[in-house]
Amino acid sequence: MGETGEWYLVGPDKRIRSDSSLDKTGHMRAIGYPYLELHSEIHRELLASLDEIVAHPRTHAQVPFSLRDLLLDWFVGHILTQDHDYARFARVLRMKPKQTNVRS
């Protein structure tokens, strides 16, 4: 199980066999992640940027630089910050004792 409590199956060919890790939005919703909408918007912006690169390549030589810049920003600006915040939130949530409704 990963830091966030998600799990996934990987086959002998190293391909993902389940979509638990792919449904990060569903997992965030299930655990009540408070920044779900912001996180989703950032993902939409990434996809729009990739679509823009594909739809309007400036010159063949410029595409690798545009893509490189986008991916560097994604890894540094998103995965190392927002994804780690999400992982910490899920980890802390798992560590909290479960509350029971006991009436006296």
C-alpha positions as CSV (number, residue, x, y, z in Angstrom):
1,M,0.0,0.0,0.0
2,G,1.3,3.5,-0.8
3,E,1.6,6.5,1.4
4,T,-2.0,7.6,0.6
5,G,-3.6,4.2,1.4
6,E,-4.2,3.5,-2.2
7,W,-3.3,0.2,-3.7
8,Y,-2.9,-1.2,-7.2
9,L,-1.9,-4.4,-8.9
10,V,1.0,-4.6,-11.3
11,G,1.4,-7.6,-13.6
12,P,4.7,-9.3,-14.5
13,D,4.9,-7.0,-17.5
14,K,5.0,-4.0,-15.1
15,R,1.6,-2.8,-16.3
16,I,-1.1,-1.6,-13.9
17,R,-3.9,-4.1,-13.5
18,S,-6.3,-2.0,-11.4
19,D,-7.4,1.6,-11.4
20,S,-7.2,2.4,-7.7
21,S,-4.2,4.6,-8.3
22,L,-5.8,6.1,-11.4
23,D,-8.9,7.2,-9.4
24,K,-7.2,9.7,-7.2
25,T,-10.1,12.1,-7.4
26,G,-12.5,9.4,-6.1
27,H,-10.1,8.6,-3.3
28,M,-9.7,12.3,-2.4
29,R,-13.5,12.6,-2.3
30,A,-13.9,9.5,-0.1
31,I,-11.5,10.8,2.5
32,G,-12.7,14.4,2.4
33,Y,-9.6,16.0,1.1
34,P,-10.2,19.7,1.5
35,Y,-8.3,20.8,-1.6
36,L,-10.0,18.4,-4.1
37,E,-11.3,21.1,-6.4
38,L,-8.0,22.9,-6.6
39,H,-6.2,19.7,-7.2
40,S,-8.6,18.8,-10.0
41,E,-8.2,22.2,-11.6
42,I,-4.5,21.8,-11.7
43,H,-4.9,18.5,-13.5
44,R,-7.3,20.1,-16.0
45,E,-4.7,22.8,-16.6
46,L,-2.0,20.2,-17.3
47,L,-4.2,18.4,-19.8
48,A,-5.0,21.7,-21.5
49,S,-1.3,22.6,-21.8
50,L,-0.5,19.2,-23.3
51,D,-3.4,19.6,-25.8
52,E,-2.0,23.1,-26.7
53,I,1.5,21.7,-27.4
54,V,0.0,18.9,-29.5
55,A,-2.4,21.1,-31.4
56,H,-0.1,24.0,-32.1
57,P,3.5,22.9,-32.3
58,R,5.6,25.9,-33.1
59,T,8.5,24.3,-34.7
60,H,9.7,20.7,-34.4
61,A,12.7,22.0,-32.5
62,Q,10.6,24.0,-29.9
63,V,8.3,21.2,-28.9
64,P,10.8,19.3,-26.8
65,F,11.6,22.4,-24.9
66,S,7.9,23.3,-24.3
67,L,7.2,19.8,-23.2
68,R,10.3,19.7,-21.0
69,D,9.3,22.9,-19.3
70,L,5.8,21.7,-18.7
71,L,6.9,18.4,-17.3
72,L,9.5,20.0,-15.0
73,D,6.9,22.3,-13.7
74,W,4.5,19.4,-13.2
75,F,7.0,17.3,-11.3
76,V,8.4,20.0,-9.2
77,G,5.4,22.2,-8.9
78,H,2.7,19.6,-8.5
79,I,4.0,16.1,-7.6
80,L,6.5,17.4,-5.0
81,T,4.0,19.8,-3.4
82,Q,0.3,19.1,-4.0
83,D,0.6,15.3,-4.3
84,H,2.7,15.2,-1.1
85,D,0.1,17.4,0.7
86,Y,-2.5,14.9,-0.3
87,A,-0.4,12.0,0.8
88,R,0.2,13.6,4.2
89,F,-3.5,14.3,4.6
90,A,-4.4,10.7,3.9
91,R,-1.6,9.4,6.2
92,V,-2.7,11.6,9.1
93,L,-6.3,10.6,8.6
94,R,-5.3,6.9,8.7
95,M,-3.4,7.5,12.0
96,K,-6.4,9.1,13.8
97,P,-8.2,6.8,16.1
98,K,-11.7,5.8,14.9
99,Q,-14.5,7.5,16.8
100,T,-17.2,5.3,18.0
101,N,-20.7,6.4,19.0
102,V,-21.0,5.1,22.5
103,R,-24.0,6.3,24.5
104,S,-23.9,6.2,28.3
